[in-house]
Every structure is written in structure tokens, then in C-alpha cells.
Amino acid sequence: MTGYSRDEVIGLNIADIVAPDHVELARSMIQRKLDEQVPTTYELDIVSKFGRRSTIEVNSQLIYQSGKPIGVQGIARDVTERRRAESELRARERKQAAVAQLGQHALVSTDLSLLFKDTVSWVVHTLDVAYCTILERSDDGSELVGRAGSGWNTDLVGSGRVGAGPQSFAGFTLLSSEPVIVEDFSRETRFSIPRILTAHDVQSGMSVIVAGSQTPFGVLTVFTDAPRDFSRDDVHFLSVRGQRAGGGYRKEAARRRAGAPHSRTGDPRPAGSGRGEEAHRQGAAR
């Protein structure tokens, strides 16, 4: 479990094995045994000789000699996989609840900007990521413009722009038929990294297409400020959210075609006017 031999363990301090952020917990449990003279059961993280972090459940009690404590005797078992499974189950339940709630919201909402705002908020909360953005293809199809965002230090709505070509993360996604995942932006070579991502110390990211009526409306992206290995559930959840956002746009487009008032977007032109789609079709034809 620790990777240390019996001889190597002798002389090690508690801080040499316990994860730095759990050292205080371990010391408080020792103090509790001393103060209350009772066994303790608790969980903490340890770091093996080879740097692997794992969670253990510890049952321990003091060893006494002549009425004085001289050591600690305990049993520890690795519960890393159990805790990971429980965490994944809770995350899956959160995603299912979010999908249901936002799906219902998409059906009844007539405010596209509010739907986008709620989408990025729920994605950040459910996936436990630092940043999320919905980007819309510009009128001429050359850029992607921020329509909603969460976590950023600046307001991206209407002002955040990236190129729609393959040189950008979002643009690369538009040309992909599947979600695009980056585990480590510092090692990414498929496209360039915009300054806003480096300024926010982004480590990992994932993006999916937000479908339009005939061509993509834009892109839904998420980013983390710590290394992240996105799971299948994470990818599926973001894909569904992208589909829901696209559904909201298509619903609004249908309302406009039917002559109904367009949604309140804060933009004098109707939300997702479709001119970017037309530019995309003309570019494709050329």
C-alpha cells in the first residue's frame, strides 16, 4: 500500500507518508486518542513511495505500558476504489438530475440567453469544473463569439472571441465529429492556446458542438484549473447539454420563421440569427 519495506518504514515521520493536506487530521486523531483514551476510526489519504495517492480507513488505539502511552497500534485498509465508485455514483446522479431539469427548462423557456446562462451554470456545478463557455459562430463564420460564460475573470458575453478555424480549440471542435478532449494544455499541439486560457491557468478541457438548424450554431466548452481525466459520463453529460442548447436555438429559429417575437437576448439582433450558418454554407460551397 505504501511501497515502503519494513526497514524503510522505521524512522519515518507521519508527514512522510500522509498526504500533506491530511497531516493535520492524522495528528488530531492521535490527540483525540490521548485526550479521550478511546480508539479512533477515520479515513485519510496517504502518498506511496512512488507518489501514488490513495485513501485508507484507519482503526487504531494507543498502546500502554505502566499506564503510559508508548505507541499506536492500528489496522488500515485501502478504500480508494470504494470511495471512487461512490464518488462516481454521486456524480452520475447529479448529472442525471441536471439533464432532467435543464431538459425541462429547454422545453418551456422562451429566453435563449437565460437558457444559455443556466446551461453554463449547471455544467460548472455538475461537472465540478472551473470554467464553462457557450460560443456562437459569428455572422461571417470567421469567429466564435461568447454568448454565455461562468468562472472567468472577465465578461465574455459579446466580447470574448476566438478564431473559427482549426488553429483554435473551439474552431478545431467545429471541424470534429466528436467531442474534443485536452488532458494537458501545456502539451497540446493540435491547436494554439489563447491567452485567456493561460491567464486563468487552465490545465484540462473538453468541448462539444452546439448544433444549429443545418450547420453548427457554436461550441460548448469546459475547462479545469487542475489536471483532469474526463470520464465517459463527463463526455456524455456535456454532449447532452450541447444538444439541449442547440435544441433551444432551433426552437427560437422556428419561432422566428413563424413570425413569433424573438427571445430577449440583450442583443438587438435576434439570438443566433443564422447568418453565421449561411456564411458557413457559402464557405463550404466554395
C-alpha positions in Angstrom: 0.0 0.0 0.0 2.8 2.5 0.9 5.5 0.9 -1.3 8.0 1.0 1.6 9.7 -2.0 3.0 9.5 -2.8 6.8 13.0 -1.5 7.2 12.3 1.7 5.3 9.2 2.5 7.4 11.2 2.5 10.6 12.1 6.1 11.4 9.6 7.7 9.0 7.6 10.6 10.4 3.8 10.7 9.9 4.3 13.6 7.5 6.5 11.3 5.3 3.5 9.1 4.4 0.3 11.0 5.0 -0.8 13.4 2.2 0.1 17.0 3.1 -3.5 18.2 3.3 -4.4 15.3 5.7 -1.5 15.6 8.1 -3.4 17.8 10.5 -6.3 15.2 10.5 -3.9 12.4 11.4 -2.4 14.5 14.3 -5.8 15.5 15.6 -6.8 11.8 15.7 -3.7 11.0 17.7 -4.5 13.8 20.1 -8.1 12.6 20.5 -6.8 9.1 21.5 -4.6 10.8 24.1 -7.3 13.1 25.4 -10.2 10.7 25.4 -8.3 7.4 25.7 -10.6 5.8 23.1 -9.9 4.0 19.7 -10.5 6.1 16.6 -11.7 5.2 13.1 -11.3 7.6 10.3 -10.2 8.0 6.7 -7.2 9.9 5.3 -5.1 10.0 2.2 -1.5 8.7 2.0 1.1 9.0 -0.6 3.1 5.9 -1.5 6.9 5.8 -2.0 6.2 6.1 -5.8 3.9 9.1 -5.5 0.5 7.3 -5.8 -2.2 8.8 -3.6 -4.7 6.5 -2.0 -7.4 6.7 0.6 -7.2 4.4 3.7 -9.6 3.6 6.5 -7.7 3.5 9.8 -8.8 1.8 13.0 -6.2 2.5 15.8 -5.7 2.7 19.5 -2.9 3.6 21.9 -0.5 1.0 23.3 0.1 1.5 27.1 2.9 0.4 29.3 2.7 1.0 33.0 -0.3 3.2 32.4 1.5 5.4 29.9 1.0 5.5 26.1 4.1 4.3 24.3 2.8 3.8 20.8 -0.1 3.3 18.4 -1.5 0.0 17.2 -3.8 0.0 14.2 -5.2 -1.6 11.1 -5.5 0.2 7.8 -7.3 -0.9 4.6 -7.3 0.6 1.2 -10.7 2.1 0.4 -9.6 4.1 -2.7 -11.7 2.1 -5.2 -14.8 2.1 -3.0 -14.6 5.9 -2.5 -14.0 6.4 -6.2 -17.0 4.3 -7.0 -19.2 6.2 -4.5 -18.0 9.5 -5.9 -18.7 8.4 -9.5 -22.2 7.3 -8.4 -22.9 10.6 -6.8 -21.6 12.5 -9.8 -23.8 10.3 -12.1 -26.8 11.1 -10.0 -26.0 14.9 -10.2 -25.7 14.6 -14.0 -29.0 12.8 -14.4 -30.8 15.3 -12.3 -29.2 18.2 -14.2 -30.1 16.7 -17.5 -33.7 16.3 -16.5 -34.0 19.8 -15.0 -32.3 21.6 -17.9 -34.2 19.4 -20.4 -37.5 20.6 -18.9 -36.2 24.2 -18.9 -35.3 23.9 -22.6 -38.8 22.8 -23.4 -40.6 25.7 -21.7 -38.0 28.6 -21.9 -38.6 31.4 -24.4 -35.4 33.3 -23.4 -32.4 31.9 -25.2 -29.9 33.9 -23.3 -31.3 32.7 -20.0 -31.2 29.1 -21.2 -27.5 29.5 -22.1 -26.7 31.2 -18.8 -28.4 28.4 -16.9 -26.7 25.8 -19.0 -23.1 27.0 -18.2 -24.0 27.4 -14.5 -25.3 23.8 -14.3 -22.4 22.4 -16.2 -19.9 24.1 -13.9 -21.8 22.8 -10.8 -22.4 19.3 -12.1 -19.0 18.5 -13.7 -17.1 20.4 -10.9 -15.1 22.4 -13.4 -13.7 25.9 -13.1 -14.9 27.5 -16.4 -17.6 27.0 -19.0 -18.5 28.9 -22.2 -21.0 28.8 -25.0 -19.6 30.3 -28.1 -21.7 31.2 -31.2 -20.4 31.3 -34.8 -20.1 34.9 -36.0 -22.1 36.3 -38.9 -19.3 35.8 -41.4 -18.3 32.4 -40.0 -14.7 33.5 -39.2 -15.0 33.8 -35.4 -16.8 32.3 -32.4 -18.3 34.9 -30.0 -19.0 34.3 -26.3 -22.8 34.0 -25.6 -22.6 32.8 -22.0 -19.8 32.0 -19.6 -19.1 31.0 -16.0 -16.0 31.3 -13.8 -14.0 33.7 -15.9 -12.5 36.9 -14.5 -13.9 38.9 -17.4 -17.2 39.1 -19.1 -17.0 37.0 -22.3 -20.5 37.7 -23.5 -20.3 39.6 -26.8 -16.6 40.4 -26.3 -14.8 37.0 -26.0 -13.8 35.9 -29.5 -11.7 33.1 -30.9 -11.0 32.1 -34.5 -13.4 29.6 -36.0 -10.5 27.8 -37.9 -8.7 24.7 -36.8 -6.0 26.8 -35.1 -8.2 27.3 -32.0 -9.6 24.8 -29.6 -13.2 25.9 -30.3 -12.6 26.1 -34.0 -11.0 22.6 -34.0 -14.1 21.3 -32.3 -16.3 22.7 -35.1 -14.4 20.6 -37.6 -14.6 17.5 -35.4 -17.4 14.9 -35.5 -16.9 14.0 -31.8 -16.1 15.8 -28.5 -12.6 17.1 -28.2 -10.7 16.5 -25.0 -7.4 18.0 -23.8 -5.9 16.4 -20.8 -2.9 18.8 -20.6 -3.0 22.1 -22.4 0.7 22.6 -21.8 1.4 19.6 -24.1 -1.3 20.3 -26.7 0.0 20.5 -30.3 -3.2 20.3 -32.4 -4.0 24.0 -32.0 -2.8 27.1 -30.3 -3.8 28.1 -26.8 -5.4 31.5 -26.4 -4.1 33.9 -23.8 -7.2 33.9 -21.8 -6.7 30.2 -21.0 -3.1 30.7 -19.9 -4.1 33.7 -17.9 -6.6 31.5 -16.0 -4.1 28.7 -15.6 -6.3 26.3 -17.4 -5.0 22.7 -17.3 -7.5 20.4 -19.0 -10.6 21.0 -21.1 -13.4 19.5 -23.2 -15.7 20.8 -25.9 -18.7 19.7 -27.9 -20.6 21.1 -30.8 -23.9 23.0 -30.3 -25.9 22.1 -33.3 -27.8 24.6 -35.4 -30.6 24.1 -37.8 -28.4 22.8 -40.6 -24.8 23.6 -39.5 -23.2 24.1 -36.1 -24.5 27.0 -34.0 -21.3 27.1 -32.0 -19.4 25.3 -29.3 -19.9 24.4 -25.6 -16.5 24.2 -23.7 -15.4 23.4 -20.2 -12.0 23.9 -18.5 -10.4 22.9 -15.3 -7.6 24.6 -13.3 -6.2 21.3 -12.2 -5.3 18.2 -14.3 -8.5 16.2 -15.1 -9.1 12.9 -16.8 -12.7 13.3 -18.0 -14.8 10.2 -17.7 -17.3 8.8 -20.3 -20.1 10.1 -18.1 -18.5 13.6 -18.2 -18.3 13.5 -22.0 -21.9 12.2 -22.3 -23.2 14.8 -20.0 -21.6 17.7 -21.9 -22.7 16.3 -25.2 -26.3 16.2 -23.9 -26.0 19.7 -22.7 -24.7 20.8 -26.1 -27.7 19.1 -27.7 -30.1 20.8 -25.3 -28.6 24.2 -26.0 -28.8 23.5 -29.7 -32.4 22.5 -29.3 -33.1 25.8 -27.6 -31.6 27.7 -30.6 -33.5 25.6 -33.1 -36.7 26.3 -31.2 -36.0 30.0 -31.3 -35.2 29.9 -35.0 -38.5 28.1 -35.6 -40.3 30.8 -33.7 -38.7 33.5 -35.8 -39.7 31.7 -39.0 -43.3 31.5 -37.7 -43.2 35.3 -37.1 -43.3 35.0 -33.3 -41.3 37.6 -31.2 -37.7 36.5 -30.7 -36.2 35.8 -27.3 -34.8 38.5 -25.0 -31.0 38.2 -25.6 -29.7 41.7 -24.8 -28.6 41.8 -28.4 -30.6 44.0 -30.9 -30.4 41.2 -33.5 -32.3 38.0 -32.8 -30.4 35.4 -30.9 -28.3 33.2 -33.2 -29.6 35.0 -36.3 -28.5 32.2 -38.6 -26.3 34.5 -40.7 -23.3 32.6 -39.4 -24.8 29.4 -40.7 -25.4 31.0 -44.1 -21.7 32.1 -44.2 -20.7 28.6 -43.2 -22.8 27.1 -46.1 -21.4 29.6 -48.6 -17.8 28.9 -47.4 -18.4 25.1 -47.7 -19.8 25.6 -51.2 -16.7 27.5 -52.2 
